[in-house]
Amino acid sequence: MIVLAQLMVVLDASIVTVALPSAQTGLHISVADRQWVFTAYSLAFGGMLLLGGRIADFVGRKRTFEIGLVGFAAASALGGLAQSEAMLFAARALQGGFAALLAPAALSLLTVTFTDPKEQARAFGIYGAISGGGISIGLIMGGMLTQWASWRWTMLVNVPIAIVALVGSRLLVTESKAEGKAHYDLLGTATVTAGLVALVYGSTKAESNGWTSGTTLTLLALGVILLAAFVIIEARTKHPLLPLRVLADRTRGGAFLANLLTIAGMFSTFLLLTYYFQGILGYSALKTGLAYLPYSIGTFVGATVAGKVMARIGARTLLVGSMVLGAVGLVLFAQLDTHSGFASHVLPAEIITSLALGLAIVPLTSAALVGVAPADAGVASALVNTTQQVGNSLGVALLNTIAATATAGYIADHGTSAAAHSAGLVHGYDIAFIVAAAFLAVSALVSLLLVRTRRQDMTLGGGPEVFTELAEVI
């Protein structure tokens, strides 16, 4: 039941990707605002994840798990029945908020349920495989549901899944919670979430108002100020949401930054490719989902290889190599035009970037957790997911704006014919892919300069057998 709930959370991060063009048409969502379908979810998820972990510990992990399930199902139903873009965006934000309760509670329950080291390694291997596989399953399922039913079912499908998980939880899961008095850093949560929203909204306004407009600059400045205030709050509060000592370590801080940059560059490509497949190549929703299948396979292969070789070559070498490989793949994506073939152009880039992502996930996670004090293990683990969600939010918002701006400029220079419009769209995607490749290049540099680990440290606290277990499960 725990893994089923995790699958639902991961599915929801990707299942709407293929459905987005249909939802955009059905609810008359603008090009600039379409990214809120992703960012509303990931911002709420990432901004509240650390708080969700604290709530689970003190309210009760089973109770928080079940509250998260019910809330997630209700928000999914609201999104599936949405009659306006505002209603859809609000539902996605609610989904993210309840996912922030559900995900850490599920992981905590897994930890306390499986105490034998070997069983725990296998349980976490299955959990990790489901987390990674959920992305690919979501893309394919999104295509199937959109084509055979409606885009609305990409969210409504969560309701029966949540019901099954809830029944299983009531029957099979036992309660556990931390001792002591609960302390929640609500001010820190509100500040960091508001700061991230301001940054994303500022990036969105840049598409219509320009990067130098007063509105855009004010929102971006507000975001920076709020995030700076968050750091000050965390340094002074007695019970911080994010103890700054977790980031003070050079290797961990570098790993978190590299994680954010990598996800910002990699995950944003799903939005761009979906519109390229459906808008330029004329793929159906189902064919679009199936077109991502090589990406899913490549990610699994990369993660399997990383799990087996990281203890031999170290995290830094693997990280730098995977980032450079990913940047090469994104540059290949930037060569797409209106007549590119799937086998000749898209597939090679998919294989390279997916292998790079799989190779990066394991060392990024390990470097972020190596040497962390037991008292900070929970918050450090949650911060891995937080940086991924934040990177996804900021990356999608920024690259969507860059693509839309580049497209508008191309059409202004080349006319408004159908051919010019299609060429302009692809031009915008290509520019965004180049920027995404730059994110990976910076991530490689960060890893090279900041990540310092010994090969024997790369065990996530469970020895090399943890990665062997994960590889066997995959």
GIPEWO-V911673 format. One line per field, one symbol per residue. phi: phi as a letter, one per 30 degrees, with the letter a starting at -180 (. if undefined). psi: psi as a letter, one per 30 degrees, with the letter a starting at -180 (. if undefined). burial: 1 if it has 9 or more other C-alpha atoms within 8 Angstrom, else 0. A space follows every 50 residues. Layout:
phi = ???
psi = ???
burial = ???
This chain:
phi = .dddddddddeddbddeddeedddddchddddcddddddddddddddcdd dddddddcdkddddedddddddddddddddcecaddddddddddeddddd dddddddddddddccdedddddddddeddddddddddddddedddddcba edddcdddddddddddddddccccdaaddjddbbdddddddddddddddd dddddddccjdcdddddddddddddddddddddddcddbddbedddddde ddeddddddddddedddddddddedddddcdiddddddddddeedddddd dddddddccddcciddddddddddddddddddedcdbdcdcdddbdeedd ddddddddddedddddddcdiddedcdddddddedddddddddddddddd dddddddddddddcjcddddddddddedddddddddddeddddddedddc dbbdddddbhibiededddddddd
psi = eeeeeeeeeeefffffeffeeeeeeeghkleeffffeefeeeeeeefgee eeeeeeeeekeeeeeeeeeeeeeeeeeeefgkgleeeeeeeeeeeeeeef eeeeeeeeeeefejfkeeeeeeeeeeeeeeeefeeeeeeeeeeeeeefcl ffffefffeeeeeeeeeeeeefklkkllllkkkkieeeeeeeeeeeeeee eeeeffeeflfgleeeeeeeeeeeeeeeeeeeeeffleikejkffefeke eeeeeeeeeeeeeeeefffeeeeefeeeeefgkleeeeefffeeeeeeee eeeeeefffefefleeeeeeeeeeeeeeeeeeefgkafgkleefeeeeee eeeeeeeefeeeeeeeeffkgkkefgeeeeeefeeeeeeeeeeeeeeeee eeeeeeeeeeeefglgleeeeeeeeeeeeeeeeeeeeeeeeeeeeeeeee jjlleffifggglffeeeeeeee.
burial = 11111111111111111111111100101001011111111111111111 11111111111111111111111111111101001011111111111111 11111111111001000011111111111111111111111111111001 11111101101111110110000001100000011001101111111111 11111110111010111111011111101110111000011011011001 11111111111111111111110111110110111111110111111111 11111111011011111111111111111111110101010000111111 11111111111111111111010001101111111111111111111111 11111111011000000001111111111111111111111111111101 101010111101110111111010
